[in-house]
Amino acid sequence: MNYIHVLSDYLYHRFPWCKDSRLRYEPAQKTVYVYCRYVCGPRTLLPDAEGIARLDIGVERFIITMPGAMDVVIKCQPNSKREVQ
């Protein structure tokens, strides 16, 4: 198994909205592109944005593309502390 297979298995398990998506990893840019084909909209993934940003997997950012919506760019900050509400 290569890096993208392990990453996609993890993302599909952890974030259900990602299940029918296509992933592409650009190692030079340390960027993962997620093409969501059947997501209802950004509100579906925004609750998971903090969890994605805190992933410590050697990725600097996720760019999530959805039909009919603006791209969502999540900058990864794995060592950041979770805000207490």
Buried (B, 14 or more C-beta within 10 A) or exposed (E): EEEEEEBBEEBBEEBEBBEEBEBEBEEEEEBBBBBBEEBEEBEBBEEBBEEBBBBEEEBEBBBBBBEEBEEBEBEBEEEEEEEEE
